[in-house]
Amino acid sequence: MRGASRLIAGLALALGAAALAPAALAQAIVVRSTGPSAANYPKGMKLAAGASIMLQAGDVVTVLDKAGSRVLRGVGSFAMDSRVLRDRGIIPLLSRSLSSPQAIRAGAVRGASSGDTAVSPIPSSIWISDIDRGGKVCVPQGSDLYLWRAKNGARRFTWLGEADGGGTVRLAWPPRTSAIAWPVATLPLIAGRSYRTNDEGAGDDFVDLEIVSLAPDAIPQDADALAALLYDRGCEVQFELLATALERNSDDAADGQ
């Protein structure tokens, strides 16, 4: 209920501001699109209030607006009218600052816990860096960052260091462990720096990541704005993670009805 109250308050503020700035009207953003119409609705596309999405058989499009997520499937025309499935407070949970190890260890995985299962695990926060994908990684100032692996079934060892050289840190991943804290005591996490991971025994197969710092008061508490922030800052892995988490939440809510 608390999450819903925040969303309602946010919508009220948006409606009030719209009278002064029509361009600030709420809009939806496409976070995932597959099927024959995917090219018409690419990831990151912003849709004006009242716009419609035309889908064909086999299409699946996930859209976010201030009210939460909506997964559109199959043939039909779908209006962006804010009548969507509420996120039920998942956005504040996913975007909360990670100030202690317990923040992610207490619920690091939603879904499967083995890397060989059909349903991949989902971290309980978007402030993670996927060691197998890299890219730009958004981190709120003052928040910890966690390193993440989707396939967590086997023991794994990874070297982490700055991309332009210097010392490295050896990270041990026990079986069934998806997330471990960034080793700030031995490798400071610095905004704008690029880092590199390399699995032990993998030779020159590196994955690079770049830290993008975010002001804590700039982290939105509604789905569309958070997705737009991640996408606009180039943090596409986290953008896709948000989409996956909301899709899974939407499916779970539908199954419970």
C-alpha positions as CSV (number, residue, x, y, z in Angstrom):
1,M,0.0,0.0,0.0
2,R,2.9,2.4,0.8
3,G,4.3,1.9,-2.7
4,A,0.8,2.5,-4.3
5,S,0.5,5.7,-2.2
6,R,3.8,7.0,-3.5
7,L,2.7,6.3,-7.1
8,I,-0.6,8.0,-6.6
9,A,1.1,11.1,-5.1
10,G,3.6,11.1,-8.0
11,L,0.7,11.0,-10.5
12,A,-1.0,13.9,-8.8
13,L,2.1,16.0,-8.9
14,A,2.5,15.1,-12.6
15,L,-1.0,16.1,-13.4
16,G,-0.6,19.4,-11.6
17,A,2.6,20.2,-13.4
18,A,1.0,19.3,-16.8
19,A,-1.1,22.5,-16.6
20,L,2.1,24.5,-16.6
21,A,4.1,22.4,-18.9
22,P,2.2,20.3,-21.4
23,A,5.4,18.7,-22.7
24,A,5.9,17.1,-19.2
25,L,2.8,14.9,-19.6
26,A,3.5,11.3,-18.6
27,Q,4.7,9.1,-21.3
28,A,5.3,5.4,-21.6
29,I,8.6,3.7,-22.6
30,V,9.2,0.4,-24.3
31,V,11.6,-1.7,-22.3
32,R,11.4,-5.0,-24.2
33,S,10.0,-6.0,-27.6
34,T,10.0,-9.3,-29.5
35,G,8.1,-10.7,-32.4
36,P,7.2,-9.5,-35.9
37,S,6.5,-5.9,-34.8
38,A,9.7,-5.5,-32.7
39,A,11.3,-3.2,-35.2
40,N,8.3,-0.8,-34.9
41,Y,8.7,-0.6,-31.1
42,P,12.4,-0.7,-30.3
43,K,13.8,-0.7,-26.8
44,G,13.9,2.8,-25.4
45,M,11.1,4.1,-27.6
46,K,9.0,6.7,-25.8
47,L,5.2,6.9,-26.4
48,A,3.0,9.9,-25.8
49,A,0.0,9.6,-23.5
50,G,-2.9,8.2,-25.6
51,A,-0.7,6.6,-28.2
52,S,-1.6,3.1,-29.4
53,I,0.5,0.0,-30.1
54,M,-0.6,-2.3,-32.9
55,L,0.6,-5.9,-32.4
56,Q,0.5,-9.1,-34.5
57,A,0.5,-12.7,-33.6
58,G,3.7,-13.6,-31.7
59,D,4.4,-10.1,-30.5
60,V,5.3,-9.4,-26.9
61,V,6.0,-5.8,-25.8
62,T,6.7,-4.6,-22.3
63,V,5.8,-1.0,-21.6
64,L,6.3,1.0,-18.5
65,D,4.6,4.2,-17.3
66,K,4.2,5.9,-14.0
67,A,1.7,3.3,-12.8
68,G,4.0,0.3,-13.4
69,S,4.4,-2.4,-16.1
70,R,2.2,-3.7,-18.8
71,V,3.1,-6.8,-20.9
72,L,1.3,-6.7,-24.2
73,R,0.9,-9.9,-26.1
74,G,-0.8,-11.1,-29.3
75,V,-3.0,-9.5,-31.9
76,G,-4.6,-6.1,-31.1
77,S,-4.4,-2.4,-30.6
78,F,-3.3,-1.3,-27.1
79,A,-3.8,2.2,-25.9
80,M,-1.3,3.9,-23.5
81,D,-4.0,5.1,-21.2
82,S,-2.3,4.3,-17.8
83,R,-4.7,1.4,-17.1
84,V,-1.8,-0.9,-16.4
85,L,-0.8,-3.5,-13.9
86,R,0.5,-1.7,-10.8
87,D,4.1,-2.4,-9.8
88,R,3.0,-3.1,-6.2
89,G,6.0,-1.4,-4.7
90,I,8.6,-3.3,-6.6
91,I,10.3,-0.1,-8.1
92,P,11.2,1.3,-4.6
93,L,12.7,-2.2,-3.7
94,L,14.7,-2.6,-6.9
95,S,16.0,1.0,-6.8
96,R,16.9,1.3,-3.1
97,S,20.4,2.1,-2.2
98,L,22.6,-0.9,-1.2
99,S,24.3,0.4,1.9
100,S,24.9,-3.0,3.5
101,P,25.6,-6.6,2.3
102,Q,22.3,-7.8,3.7
103,A,20.4,-5.6,1.3
104,I,21.0,-8.0,-1.5
105,R,22.0,-11.2,0.2
106,A,18.6,-11.3,2.0
107,G,16.8,-11.7,-1.3
108,A,19.4,-11.8,-4.1
109,V,17.5,-14.2,-6.3
110,R,13.9,-14.2,-7.5
111,G,13.1,-17.4,-9.5
112,A,15.5,-20.2,-10.2
113,S,18.7,-20.6,-8.2
114,S,20.6,-22.8,-10.6
115,G,22.4,-21.5,-13.7
116,D,21.2,-24.5,-15.7
117,T,17.4,-24.0,-15.2
118,A,15.1,-22.5,-17.8
119,V,14.2,-19.5,-15.6
120,S,17.2,-17.3,-14.8
121,P,17.5,-15.7,-11.4
122,I,16.7,-12.1,-10.9
123,P,18.7,-9.9,-8.5
124,S,16.7,-8.0,-5.8
125,S,18.3,-4.7,-6.9
126,I,19.2,-3.0,-10.2
127,W,22.4,-1.7,-8.8
128,I,24.5,-4.6,-10.0
129,S,27.1,-5.2,-12.6
130,D,26.8,-8.4,-14.7
131,I,30.3,-9.8,-15.0
132,D,29.4,-11.6,-18.2
133,R,28.0,-8.5,-20.0
134,G,29.8,-5.4,-18.7
135,G,29.0,-2.0,-20.3
136,K,28.0,1.1,-18.5
137,V,26.9,0.5,-14.9
138,C,24.8,3.1,-13.1
139,V,25.5,3.5,-9.3
140,P,23.9,6.0,-6.9
141,Q,26.4,8.1,-5.0
142,G,27.0,6.5,-1.6
143,S,25.5,3.1,-2.7
144,D,27.4,-0.1,-2.8
145,L,27.7,-2.1,-6.1
146,Y,27.3,-5.8,-6.4
147,L,28.8,-8.0,-9.1
148,W,26.3,-10.5,-10.5
149,R,26.3,-13.7,-12.5
150,A,23.2,-15.2,-13.9
151,K,24.6,-18.8,-14.1
152,N,25.4,-19.6,-10.5
153,G,25.5,-23.4,-10.3
154,A,29.3,-23.9,-10.2
155,R,32.2,-22.5,-8.3
156,R,33.9,-19.7,-10.2
157,F,36.9,-17.5,-9.8
158,T,37.1,-14.0,-11.4
159,W,39.9,-11.4,-11.5
160,L,38.8,-7.7,-11.2
161,G,40.9,-4.6,-11.8
162,E,41.0,-1.3,-13.6
163,A,40.8,-1.6,-17.4
164,D,44.0,0.5,-17.9
165,G,46.2,-1.6,-15.7
166,G,47.2,-1.9,-12.1
167,G,46.5,-4.4,-9.4
168,T,43.7,-7.0,-9.6
169,V,41.6,-8.7,-7.0
170,R,40.7,-12.4,-7.1
171,L,37.0,-13.0,-6.5
172,A,35.6,-16.4,-5.4
173,W,32.1,-17.4,-6.3
174,P,30.8,-20.3,-4.2
175,P,28.2,-22.6,-5.9
176,R,24.7,-21.2,-6.0
177,T,26.0,-17.7,-5.3
178,S,24.7,-15.0,-7.7
179,A,26.0,-11.8,-6.1
180,I,29.1,-10.6,-4.3
181,A,29.9,-7.2,-3.0
182,W,32.4,-5.0,-4.9
183,P,35.7,-5.2,-3.0
184,V,35.9,-1.5,-2.1
185,A,38.6,-2.1,0.6
186,T,41.1,-3.3,-2.1
187,L,39.7,-1.7,-5.2
188,P,38.0,1.7,-4.8
189,L,34.9,2.2,-6.9
190,I,35.4,5.5,-8.7
191,A,32.8,7.3,-11.0
192,G,33.9,7.5,-14.6
193,R,36.5,4.8,-14.3
194,S,36.5,1.7,-16.4
195,Y,37.1,-1.8,-14.9
196,R,37.7,-5.2,-16.3
197,T,36.7,-8.7,-15.3
198,N,38.5,-11.9,-16.5
199,D,37.6,-15.4,-15.4
200,E,40.5,-17.5,-14.1
201,G,41.8,-19.6,-17.0
202,A,39.9,-17.6,-19.6
203,G,43.1,-16.1,-21.2
204,D,42.4,-12.7,-22.9
205,D,38.6,-13.0,-22.7
206,F,37.8,-9.8,-20.8
207,V,34.6,-8.0,-20.0
208,D,34.8,-4.2,-19.4
209,L,32.5,-2.0,-17.4
210,E,32.3,1.7,-16.8
211,I,30.9,3.3,-13.7
212,V,28.2,6.0,-14.1
213,S,27.5,8.0,-11.0
214,L,23.9,9.1,-10.2
215,A,22.8,11.6,-7.6
216,P,20.6,9.9,-5.0
217,D,17.9,12.5,-5.2
218,A,17.7,11.9,-9.0
219,I,16.6,8.3,-8.6
220,P,12.9,8.1,-9.7
221,Q,10.4,6.0,-7.8
222,D,8.2,5.3,-10.8
223,A,8.8,2.8,-13.5
224,D,8.9,4.9,-16.7
225,A,11.2,7.6,-15.3
226,L,13.6,5.0,-13.8
227,A,13.8,3.1,-17.1
228,A,14.3,6.3,-19.1
229,L,17.1,7.3,-16.7
230,L,19.0,4.0,-17.1
231,Y,18.5,4.0,-20.8
232,D,19.5,7.6,-21.3
233,R,22.7,7.1,-19.3
234,G,23.7,4.1,-21.3
235,C,23.1,1.5,-18.6
236,E,21.4,-0.9,-20.9
237,V,22.0,-4.1,-18.9
238,Q,20.3,-2.6,-15.9
239,F,17.5,-1.3,-18.1
240,E,16.9,-4.8,-19.4
241,L,17.1,-6.2,-15.8
242,L,14.4,-3.7,-14.8
243,A,12.2,-5.0,-17.7
244,T,12.8,-8.6,-16.7
245,A,12.0,-8.0,-13.1
246,L,8.7,-6.2,-13.9
247,E,7.7,-8.8,-16.4
248,R,8.3,-11.6,-13.9
249,N,6.3,-9.5,-11.3
250,S,3.5,-9.1,-13.8
251,D,3.4,-12.8,-14.5
252,D,3.4,-13.6,-10.8
253,A,0.6,-11.2,-10.1
254,A,-1.5,-12.7,-13.0
255,D,-0.9,-16.2,-11.7
256,G,-2.1,-15.2,-8.3
257,Q,-5.4,-13.8,-9.5
